Amino acid sequence: MFERFNAEAQRCIFMARLAALTEKSKNITTLHFLSGIRKESPALFRGVNWAKSPVKLTYLSPDNLRKASQVTGDLLLDAKAKRTLVSAAEIAKKAGSGHVTPVHLLACILATDAKLRKALTKAGLEIEAPGKSARGSRGESAAGKSEFSSGIGYDLHRLVEKRKLMIGGIEIPFEKGTLGHSDGDVLAHAICDALLGAASMGDIGTHFPDSDPKWRGVSGLVFLRQVRQYLERKNWKIHHIDAVVILERPKLGPHFPEMREALAKALGMAPEQINLKAKTNEGLGEIGRGEAIAAHTIATIGR
Ligand code: MG
């Protein structure tokens, strides 16, 4: 059944399992689904004042997630949770959507539990359950509110002796490194600019000026974590990053898995959502002469 669920909806269900484990529950319930949706798609709950909400969801803190991830064994969906998954798939199909999204999941939970819907609406939830007909249902109108944006990023740094070569948040063994006020991580910097561009929030120079001594020698991962926070404050979620690093040497391919891990961790996303590529400049120009490294990136965000 889950092959019809998009990646975000699958993550919501995975988080629901961790919520159930955190509570030492024997079953996964629709409330656990809500906890998972809140963790993975917080924008769907914008407007909800959780402090005043009578609906209490499991808080999936990093510590809870770590502990729950270490628990093995199967958990079963309770009857209501099972029905929700089936209905979500049916609603998505009727609506002509190829995949079940978190919006469909949420819509189904609210459609089948009037009490819960009322409590969440009272707490400020802006979307409501779908009506009987798939077309024009409120669930679809919630889906219609989805907003996507993309941005591009570019960076270049000189390669010099007696500097570390930091790319994608990790150190690459090489006889030269990048010159820069911070750590000179072209890939991290280009990703920052792509994300800030997608969110219409300026560029890396605006937020982390090289005239400020506070950013001297700072890791590109610090910038990424900060940019992630800026985006989260505006309810943006990072969906995908594609990047190409242009350099003559050394070969980057063997380091990509570690780079994707480091970048994904800083950005709060899965490594699978980050694609990295490397190119040489065919010996041409300053990059071809091994005097510089550049990176181009594109980021897709949504809310
Ligand atoms: Mg830079």
Boltz pocket constraint, residues with backbone or C-beta under 6 A from the ligand:
constraints:
  - pocket:
      binder: B
      contacts: [[A, 155], [A, 156], [A, 157], [A, 180], [A, 184], [A, 185], [A, 186], [A, 189]]
      max_distance: 6.0
